[in-house]
Amino acid sequence: MARTKPRRLKKRIFTSYLTSTISITLVLFLLGLLALVLLNAGRLTDYVREKIGFTLILHEDLPDSEIRKLEIALNAQPFSREVTYIDKEAAAKALEEELGEDFKGFLGYNPLFSSFEVRLFAPYTHTDSLTILEKNMLQYPQVREVFYQKSLVSIINENVRKISLFLIIFSALMVFVFSVLINNTIRISIYAQRFIINNMLLVGATRTFVRRPFVRKSILFGIYGAILACAGLAALMLTYKKEISGIINLEDLTVLGLVVLTVFVAGILLSWISTYFAVNRFLRMRFDELFY
């Protein structure tokens, strides 16, 4: 019977620490995922903004030399991310596929003009910048008209501001929730050993001496949880590499390093703080209070 009790106690302690490690791993995995999204939020907004661009309608019967000259000039501009030439025949074919009928046969001619689609880099997609660029593009002698979707630009810019505010609030809330989850998990694991803490005090151990092994072990489990969380994040990113390539840059080692650092620092810091206060709570309790 005497041997059975220590075994049961060891098993209970091991189970509590195993549960804590798994819980910490899951929380740190979600925290790392949140950090990955936040650190790539700028890339995500740039990805959305860079869908904005201009359509430059060209004059009729421009010689190829003039078209080529304009294409070179547009590609040389710092705002141009991608420049695509669409001749009138290609434009007519695309419109026919969209309408599902031969409008050229009905009209007897092709009413469309050749054009350039100019996609912009994100910093040039703000309303003021677009207005200036529109005026500058009209200065080219080959250009007849310039179009861009002003309503879409306003909607995108407004939604980007709303999403940024939402991410800040959501991130703060998630960090609070993650902290509470880790704190409660560690408190439960320490609760299973509350009588050990009390017995150590009864034999004359100081509070610092009692607290030290719990803090060390908790930090160790926080590191284990961080390693497992990072491994889970790596597996997730490699599995869905193609799907997230436009949103998350897996080749940016600085961002990935910051995510790993965030996970490890959070795992160590939250485990240490939670254990420190959890052990202190039981250190202040009288023996009869340990049963409640």
N, C-alpha and C positions, 0 to 999 in steps of 0.2 A: 504493500500500500504506500509506503514511504517513497518508493521509487516511481510509482505511478504518478504521484502529484507533480514532481519536478518535470516529468516528461510531458504531462498535460500543460503545465505552465510554459515550458519551452515551445511546445506546439502552438499554444495560443499566442505567444509573443511573435513567433515566426510568421504565423498567419496574419497578425495585425500589421507587421512590417511589410509583408508581401502585398497585402491589400493597399497599404499606403503607397508603396512603390508604383503599383499599377495605376492607382488614382492620380498620383503626381505625374506619371508618364502621360496619361490621357490629357490632363490639364495643360501640361507643358507643350504637348503636340498641338493643341488648339491655340495656345499662346504663340507658338512658332508660326502657325498658319496665319494668325492675325498679323504678326510682325511682317511676314512675307508679303501679305496683301498691302499693308500700310507703306512699306518701303518701296513697293512697286506701284503705289497709287498714282504717282506722277507719270509713270510709263503708261498706266491705264488711261489717264485723262489725255495724254498725248496721242495714244492710239485712237481715241474717239475723235479728238480735234483734227487729226490728220486725214480724216475722211472728208473734211471741208476742202473745197477747191473752186477754181474759176473755170468757166467755159469761154474761150475766146473765139468768137465767130469771125472768120476771115472774109475778105473781099472776094468777089467772084473772079475766076480765071487768073488767079495769081500764078506767076511762073514758079517752077520748082526751086529755083535759086532763092527767091524771096521767102518761100516757106521754110527752106533750110536755114536761111539767115535768121529768121525769127525763132526757130527752134533752138539754134545755138545761143541766141541772146537770152531766151527764157531759161535754158539749162544753166547759164552762167550766173543767174540771179541767186542771192543767198536764201530767198524764201522758197525756192522751187525744190520740192522733194521728189516729184515725179512729173514729167512732161510727156504727154501722149498725143500724137497726131492722129486725127480721124478724118479721112477724106469723105467727100459727099456720098460716094457710093457705099462705103462701109456704114455711114450714118443711116442711109436709106434702107439698107439690108437689116440693120438692127431695129429700125422702126417698123418695118414690115413684120418681123418676127414678133414684135410686141403687140402690134395691132391684129396680126393674123390675116392680113389681106394686102394685095398689091395696090398701094395707093398711087404708084407711078403710072400704072396702066390706066387708072381711072382719070388722073390729071393730065396724062400725056407728057409729063416731064418731071424731073426731080427738083422739088422746091427747096431742098436742104442745102446748107453751105458746109464747106470744110471747116474744121475747128481744131483747137488745141484744148486738151483737158490738163489743167495745171493743179496738181495737189501740193498743198503747202505744209511747211514745218509748223509744229504746234505753236511756237511763240508768235507767229504771224497770223493766227486765226482769231484774234480779238477784233471786235467790231471796228474800233478806230483804225487798226492796221489794215483791215480789209477795205475800208473806204479809201485810204491812201493808195493801196495797191491797185484798186479798180481805176482810179484816175491815171496812175502811171501806165497801166497796160493800154489804156485808150490812146496813149501817145504814140504807140507803134503804128506806122503807116499801113501795115498789113491787116490791122485789126479793125473790123467793122463794128462789133458790139462786144460787150463783156457782161457775162451773167454769173451770178452766184446766188444761192438760196439764203436770202437775208433772214427769213423767218426761222430756218433750220439753224443758222448760226446763233441766233438769239436763244433758241431753245436749248442748244447744246451748252452754251456758256452758262445759262441759268441752271441747268441740271448739274453741270460740273461743280458749281458753287454749292448747290444743295447737297450733292453727294459728299463733297469735302467736309461740310459741316456735320453731316450724318456720321461719317467715318470717325471724326474726332469724338463725338458724343458716344458712339457705339464702342469705340476702343476704350474710352475711359470706363464705361460700364463693364465691359468684358474683363478688363484688368482687375476691377473691384471684385467681380464674380469669381475669377480665377484665384485671387488671393484668399477669398472666403472659403472656397472649396479646399484648397491646400491646407489652410489653417484648421478647418474642421476635420479633415482626414488625419492630420498629425495629432490633433487633440484626442481623437478616438484611439489612436495607437498608444498614446501616452496614458490614457485612461486605463487601459488593460494592465498597466504596470504601476498603478498608483500605490499599491501596497508595498511594492519594492522600494519606492521613493520614501515612503513613511518609515520602513524598517531601516533604511540607510540613515535617516535622521536620528532614529532612536539609538543607534550604536555610536552616534557622535560625529557623523560626517557633516561637513559644512555644505551650505547650499551650492557653492561654486563646484565643490567636488561631486555632488549629486548631479548637478546640471550638465557637467562636462561630457560624460559618455553619451547622454541622450542627444546633445547637440551634435557631437561628432558623428554619431550613427545616422542622425537625421540628414545632415549635410551629405553624407556618403550616399544615402538613398536618393537624395535630390540630384546628385551627380549621375547615379544610375538611371534615374528617370529622364534626365536631360539627354543622356546618350541614346536611350531607347526612342525618345521623342524625335531627336535629330535623324535617327535611322528611319523612323516612320515617315518623316517629311521627305527624306531623300528618295525613299521607295515610291512615295506618292508622285513626286515631281518627275522621276524617271518613267513611271508608268504612263503618265498623261503629258509627256514632254511635248508632243505635237499640238495637243489641244490648248496648252497654256503658253505656247511660244510667243504669241502676239501680245500677251499680257505680262508675263513674267520672264525676265531675261535670265536664263540658267547659266549663262556665261559670265555674268557680272559677279565676280568673286567677292567684291566689296559688300554687296547686298547680302549674299549668302553667308559671308563671314559675320555680318551684323546679326543675322537671324540666329545663327549658331551661338554667338556670344550672348544674345538676349535670352535664349532658352537656358543656357548654363547659369548665367547670372541670376535669372529669376528662380531657377531650381534651387540654387545654393542659398540665395538671400531669403526667399520665402520660407524655405525649410528651417533655416536658422532662426529667423524671427518667430515663426509659429511655435517651434519647439521651445524656445526660450520662455515665451509667455505661458505656454501650456504647462511646462514643468513648474514654473513659478506659482501657477495657480494651485497645484497640488502640494507644493511645498508650504503654502500658507494654511492648508486645511488641517483641522484636528482629525484624530483617528476616527472618531464617530461620524464625521462628515464624509468620509470616504465611501460609505455604504449607500450614499444618495446620489 
